[in-house]
Amino acid sequence: MSASSAKKGSFSLKVPEGMHVAVVGLGGTGCSVSQMLVRIGLAHLSLIDPDSVSRSNIGRQICYAERDIGRPKAETCREFLSRISPGCEIEFSDDLVTDSNAERVIGKPDILFDCTDNVRSRLNLNRYSVRKRITEIFVSSAYNSAQVKGIIPGITSCLECFANESILANTPCSFGDVAETMPVIAGLLGVNLMFSIISNNYNGEIITLNGKEYTAEKVRIDRNPECRTCGDLR
């Protein structure tokens, strides 16, 4: 099953049969992505997060309740989603994804959602998805904004084409407060972007929503031929 098998221009919200999606990071954005995926009929989902539910998570992480505080996020999220869609095959892992274990933990899904909140994880996932030619969707929220970008190896720019390690190291993904609504909006936007990719209606733009000014910006980012991660892909 190809993540971009539809005819160009025929935008569809139908999930391809047998499609496998992995979500790494089950915070605010990951919960939003995961819940929408099972609600729209995804058949195979992998959930990956090493953390446990804390009290501060409850306001914006919509798969958890107060009774879940202290429980592993991946297992708790799976239980919640299984009640919504009992027919969806849901796997979970509480491993922290690294360069050395990514293949074992993630495998090779059709689409990989990066919903993590730290630089190291984002870079690891970007390199793994490019190396294995897995379509990746970057989903992020900070302060009162949401940001998403698709990465199709060999076709669009990857994360390191425009944000190298030295820049990212000085820009923590989770820096500052996050409005409770924005991770949910970011996740829904990421799922919608998934359908654009499936329908071949995506050109590599990064999309940013400003929740305070109610504005949206879409910027095309071309591949960097000198990128050390994807520059030599064809």
C-alpha positions in Angstrom: 0.0 0.0 0.0 1.5 3.3 -1.0 0.9 6.5 1.0 0.7 8.4 -2.3 -1.2 6.0 -4.6 -4.2 8.1 -5.4 -4.6 10.0 -8.7 -3.4 13.6 -8.4 -6.2 16.0 -7.8 -8.7 13.4 -6.5 -8.6 14.5 -2.9 -10.3 11.9 -0.7 -10.8 11.5 3.1 -11.1 7.7 2.7 -8.4 5.7 4.6 -6.7 3.2 2.2 -7.5 -0.4 3.1 -4.7 -2.0 5.2 -2.9 1.2 5.9 -0.5 1.2 8.8 0.2 4.4 10.7 2.7 4.9 13.6 2.4 7.8 16.1 5.5 8.6 18.1 4.7 10.9 21.0 1.4 10.7 22.8 1.1 14.1 24.3 -1.4 16.7 23.1 -0.7 16.4 19.4 -0.3 12.6 19.4 -3.5 12.0 21.3 -5.4 14.2 18.8 -3.8 12.4 15.8 -4.4 9.0 17.2 -8.0 9.5 18.2 -9.0 10.9 14.8 -7.2 8.1 13.0 -9.2 5.4 14.7 -12.5 7.4 14.3 -12.0 7.6 10.5 -11.5 3.9 10.1 -7.7 3.2 10.2 -7.1 -0.6 10.5 -3.6 -0.7 11.9 -2.1 1.8 14.4 1.2 1.8 16.4 1.5 4.0 19.5 4.9 4.8 20.9 5.8 6.9 24.0 8.1 6.2 27.0 6.3 8.6 29.4 3.5 8.3 32.0 0.4 10.4 32.4 0.8 13.4 34.7 -1.8 15.7 36.2 -0.6 18.6 34.0 -1.4 16.5 30.9 -5.1 16.2 31.4 -6.1 19.6 30.1 -4.8 19.1 26.5 -4.1 15.4 26.1 -7.6 14.1 25.1 -7.0 10.4 25.5 -6.4 10.5 29.3 -8.5 11.2 32.4 -7.6 11.9 36.0 -7.8 8.2 36.9 -5.0 7.6 34.4 -2.4 9.7 36.3 0.8 7.6 36.7 -0.1 5.0 34.1 2.0 4.5 30.9 0.8 6.7 28.1 1.1 4.2 25.3 -0.9 1.4 27.1 -3.5 3.9 28.4 -4.0 5.5 25.0 -4.4 2.1 23.4 -7.1 1.1 25.9 -9.0 4.4 25.2 -8.8 4.1 21.4 -9.8 0.4 21.5 -13.1 1.4 23.1 -13.7 3.8 20.2 -12.7 1.3 17.5 -12.5 -2.3 18.7 -11.8 -3.5 15.2 -8.6 -1.5 14.8 -5.4 -3.4 15.4 -3.4 -1.3 17.9 0.1 -2.0 19.0 1.9 0.0 21.7 5.5 0.5 23.0 6.9 2.4 25.9 10.4 2.5 24.4 12.2 5.8 23.7 13.0 5.8 20.0 16.7 6.1 19.3 18.9 5.7 16.2 19.8 2.2 17.3 16.3 0.9 18.1 14.1 2.8 15.6 13.6 -0.2 13.2 12.6 -2.5 16.0 10.3 -0.1 17.7 8.7 1.6 14.7 9.0 -1.0 11.9 8.0 0.3 8.5 4.5 1.9 8.6 3.0 3.6 5.6 3.0 6.9 7.5 4.9 8.0 10.6 3.6 10.9 12.7 6.3 12.8 14.6 4.4 14.2 17.6 7.4 14.3 19.9 8.4 17.4 21.9 12.2 17.4 21.8 14.9 18.1 19.3 16.8 14.8 19.6 13.7 12.7 18.9 12.6 14.8 16.0 16.0 14.4 14.4 16.1 10.7 15.0 12.7 10.2 13.4 13.5 12.4 10.5 16.7 10.4 9.7 14.9 7.1 10.2 12.0 8.0 7.9 14.3 9.3 5.2 16.6 6.2 5.4 13.6 3.8 5.2 11.7 6.0 2.7 8.7 6.3 5.1 6.4 9.3 4.6 6.6 11.3 7.8 4.3 14.1 9.1 5.8 16.5 11.6 3.2 17.9 14.0 4.1 20.6 16.6 2.4 23.1 18.8 3.9 25.8 21.0 2.4 28.9 22.8 -0.7 29.7 20.7 0.4 28.2 17.3 0.3 24.9 15.4 2.7 23.7 12.8 2.7 20.8 10.4 4.8 19.5 7.5 4.9 16.4 5.4 8.2 14.7 4.6 8.2 12.4 1.5 11.7 11.0 1.1 13.2 11.8 -2.3 10.4 14.2 -3.2 10.0 16.9 -0.5 12.4 18.6 1.8 13.1 16.9 5.1 13.4 18.5 8.5 17.2 19.0 8.2 16.8 20.7 4.8 15.7 23.8 6.6 16.4 23.3 10.3 19.8 21.9 11.1 20.9 20.5 14.4 22.6 23.7 15.6 19.5 25.8 15.0 17.2 23.2 16.6 19.4 22.8 19.6 18.7 26.4 20.5 14.9 26.1 19.9 13.3 23.7 22.3 10.1 22.2 20.8 8.2 22.5 24.1 9.6 25.9 25.3 7.0 28.0 27.0 3.3 27.5 27.7 1.0 25.8 25.2 -2.6 26.8 24.9 -4.8 23.7 25.6 -6.6 23.9 22.3 -3.6 24.2 20.0 -2.2 20.6 20.3 -5.7 19.3 19.4 -5.9 21.6 16.4 -2.3 20.7 15.3 -3.2 17.0 15.4 -6.3 17.4 13.3 -4.4 19.5 10.8 -1.8 16.8 10.6 -4.4 14.1 9.8 -5.9 16.4 7.1 -2.4 16.8 5.7 -2.1 13.0 5.6 -5.0 12.9 3.2 -3.4 15.5 1.0 -0.3 13.4 0.8 -2.3 10.2 0.0 -4.1 12.1 -2.8 -0.9 13.5 -4.2 -2.0 17.1 -3.5 1.0 18.1 -1.3 4.1 20.0 -2.4 6.2 20.0 0.8 4.9 23.2 2.4 5.1 23.9 6.1 1.7 25.1 7.4 1.5 27.4 10.5 -1.6 28.5 12.3 -1.6 31.4 14.7 -4.3 30.8 17.3 -4.2 34.3 18.7 -4.4 36.3 15.4 -6.5 33.6 13.6 -4.2 33.6 10.7 -2.6 30.8 8.6 0.6 30.7 6.6 1.8 28.2 4.1 5.5 28.3 3.0 7.0 26.1 0.3 10.3 24.7 1.4 12.4 23.1 -1.4 14.8 20.3 -0.9 18.4 21.3 0.0 20.8 19.4 -2.3 23.4 19.7 0.4 21.3 18.2 3.1 23.3 15.5 4.9 20.1 13.4 5.5 18.2 13.5 2.2 20.5 15.4 -0.3 21.6 12.3 -2.1 18.1 10.6 -2.4 16.6 10.2 -5.9 
